[in-house]
């Protein structure tokens, strides 16, 4: 009996010692919040701004690797061409080479909604010709549980390939089947969509993939901003009662990022697209209490290129002034010095840049990407 007690105590002591060693080791490799703040303060302004860029991958792999290192880019976004003519092993190898060029690990993002927007469907050899249905199709045929399971399985595939950020789920709601956004929505009402969002966000993020609610404040039946301007005359009260419901549901489930659309929300800001509007960003921060990373929709889309040409402005600078933490843009060569100049001139506070980079690094840390030694 005494021997049993002795062995029980012995193993308990070993367990405590082992656990404390594990905690100490984890603390050594995973930076604390305070260490993240310290690291941000020590970074050069150009390097901090570089971390804010999530950029389309240049076609030339060697150029991509060079630019990742030179500009300290925060991440890459993969489009259809990035997935062509390669199997899973080849894609993983390419993404690993990108990561090896980065001092601070990269976000590797893509649009994997399923259905009409499915980057993983670009080349059949990537996933053995797996079919990625839209959430709407899965929901209509098999219900909510299967829709959530499909999102989880897809996120796991992405993680295994080396992709750690999905620009999904779509939180827009449209009652117009003819609108460009409708096939990409759940095809249900606001409350049902909110329920879906509350379940799909954790399902994606449990697979170590960042989820992104899009497209705030909600397209509704507005036109497609890929090609030009789109606006909505609906009241703020209408948005708060309806369109914001799915976004609020995702925020309550700790979604890491929200992607802001280029649609003009006339009731809040009749002059600027939402992605460039401080007023719209204040809504997201103060009314919806979102504390994560806000990212623009692609700043190379027609609505923004047209606006910047007409007003002779650098959209990257306006996007930061608006309150975006991350910029979906390939304009980093001109954009980084332009934002630097705005900070030097006082029109953008460096404190704001620091807050954005802290949010970015915090997500990278939480994903398991970021180690203390990479901040030195």
Number of C-alpha atoms within 10 A of each C-alpha: 5 7 8 9 9 11 11 12 12 11 11 12 12 12 12 11 12 12 12 12 12 12 11 11 11 12 13 13 15 18 22 15 14 9 13 19 18 13 19 21 16 11 15 10 19 14 17 25 29 25 27 26 28 25 25 21 22 15 10 9 14 12 12 19 18 15 19 26 17 13 19 23 25 27 28 26 22 18 18 15 12 19 20 17 13 15 15 18 11 14 19 16 13 16 18 13 15 24 20 15 18 21 16 24 23 25 28 26 24 23 19 24 23 24 18 13 17 18 21 26 22 18 19 16 16 21 15 11 12 11 13 21 18 22 27 21 19 20 19 13 11 11 13 19 13 14 23 22 15 21 26 21 14 21 26 21 17 22 18 14 19 21 25 24 28 26 21 25 27 23 30 29 29 24 14 14 11 10 15 17 22 20 19 22 22 26 22 17 15 21 15 16 22 24 15 24 28 21 19 26 28 19 22 27 22 15 20 20 26 28 28 27 28 24 27 26 28 26 28 22 20 19 17 19 22 17 13 16 19 18 19 17 12 13 12 15 11 10 16 14 10 18 26 24 23 27 29 23 22 28 23 14 15 17 26 24 28 30 26 27 23 31 27 27 27 17 13 18 15 14 11 21 25 28 32 29 25 21 16 22 22 15 14 22 15 10 12 18 13 23 16 19 23 27 25 27 25 23 23 15 17 17 21 26 17 15 17 16 11 9 9 9 12 18 23 26 22 20 24 26 21 20 25 26 27 29 31 23 22 19 17 22 11 11 20 22 16 15 25 18 14 18 19 13 10 10 12 20 13 18 10 16 23 20 14 25 27 23 22 22 24 22 19 20 20 13 18 13 18 21 19 16 12 14 17 10
